[in-house]
Amino acid sequence: MAGTFAWTDSSIIPPLGTTSYGVTFTPSDAANYDTAATTASVTVLSAYQAGYNNWLTEFQLDPQATTGPNAGAPNADPDGDGFSNASEYAFGTNPKVPNGALLTTTSSNSVFRSSWIGPASGVSYGVQFSTNLSTMAFSNDPTITIESVGGV
């Protein structure tokens, strides 16, 4: 049967998460079919959540598992390298292969360059600095830019 679905309340903008909303079906053939209303469960994911879920699928990780070789919980570390899944996702590394580092840093002529495999969907990257490493007081540096090289 042809027709259209619409939110019962057209002003709805679903927030992140899962919520039920009223929907109305209006048939194209109103002479032979009635309009019908019901509810639909809607799940809205952030760019990070959607990207992370795709990443879990790519590596066949179970999002509910917190331990073991297929643990996909954000704080899990299935390869035991000390980097959580959330970190491995953000830096584009394989959660099933131990990594020595999430990024590499080189310096030449007082220019420091860090690189990683990312970027990951929904992840923001920034650079922080400190003039006194013993106090661990880091600040964001608005003068430093992060640029994408090689189509990444």
N, C-alpha and C positions, 0 to 999 in steps of 0.2 A: 504494500500500500504506500503510495507516495504521500509526502507531507513534510512538515518541518518540526523540529524540536527547538524549544527556546526556554530560557530560564523563566519560571513563573514570575519572579521579581527581576526585571531586566537591569536593575542597578547593581546586581551582585558582581563583586570582584573577589573571587575565592582567595583566601590567604594561604600561606604555606601550610601543608598538612592535609589531612583527610576530613572532609565535611560532607554532609548530605544536604542537598538543595532540591527545591521543587522544580520540576520540569513539566512543560506542557507540550503535547503533540497535537498539532493542528493538521488534519488531513486535507489533501488537495481536493478530494471529492467530498465536500461538506454535505452534499445532498444525501449521500449513502452511508457516511461514517461520522461518528461523533468525535469531538475533541476529547482528549484524555489527559489526565494529570497524574503524576507519580513523583517519586523522589529518585535522585541519582547520587551515588557516592562519587565525589570528585577528589582526586589526590593531586596536589600541586607540589612540585619539587623545585628547589632552587637550582640554579645552574650547577652549583657545587654538587648537590645531591644527585642530580641527573648524571653528571659526568662521573661521579664516584660509583654510582650503580652500574654504569656501562663498564667502568674499569673492573669492578668486581666480576662481572660476567666474562670479560675478556680473559681474566686469570682464573676463572672457575672457583671463586671464593664464596663461602657461605656468609652472608651479611649478619647472621645471628650467632655465628661461632666466634668465641673469644680466644680459643686455644687450638692448636693443631695445625697441620700443614695447609688446610683450606680455610683458616680463620679469616673472616672478612670484616670483623668489627673494626671501626676506625682506630682503636687503640691496640689492636692485635698486632703481633709481629710474627707471621707464619714462618719466615725464613731465619728468625733468631739473630738478625744482624744489629739489633738495637734501634732500628727505625720503624716506627709505627706505620700501619697501612695509610693513615692520613698523610704522613710525610712522604711515603713512597709514591702515593698518588700525586701529590703536589709537585714533586720533583721528577715525575715520569720514569721511575725505576720499577723493576720487576719485583713484586713482593714475595716471589718464590725463590729468588736468587740472592744470597747475601751480598750486600754492597759494602765497600770500604768507606764510601762517602756518598752523599746525595748530590754534591756539586763539586766541581773542581775550580781551584783558584790559582791563577798565575799572576806574576808581576814582571813588568819590564819598564825601565825608565820612570819609576815611581807611579806607574799606572797599574792598578789592580783590576783583574778581570776574572769574574766568576761565571761559570756556565753550568747549565743543567739541561736535562732532556725536555722538561715541561714546554710550554705552559699547560696547566690543567684547567679544565673548564670550571669557572666560578672561583678560582683562586687568585688572590691579589698578592703581588710580590712587592717588597719594599726593602730598602737598605737602611740599616741603623748604624750609628757610630758612637764611640765613646772616647773621650780624651783621657780617661782614667780607668783602665781595666780592673783595677783592684776594687772599685766600688760597684762595678757592674751596672752603672747608670747609663743606659743606652738611650739615644734619641733618634728620631727619624731625621733623615737628611734630605730636605727638599731639593737640594742642588744636584743630587745624583739621579740619573735616569736609568731606567731598565729598557734596553732595546732588544728587539727580536732580530736574530740573525739567521739567515738560511731558511726563511719561511716558517720558523717556529714561532 
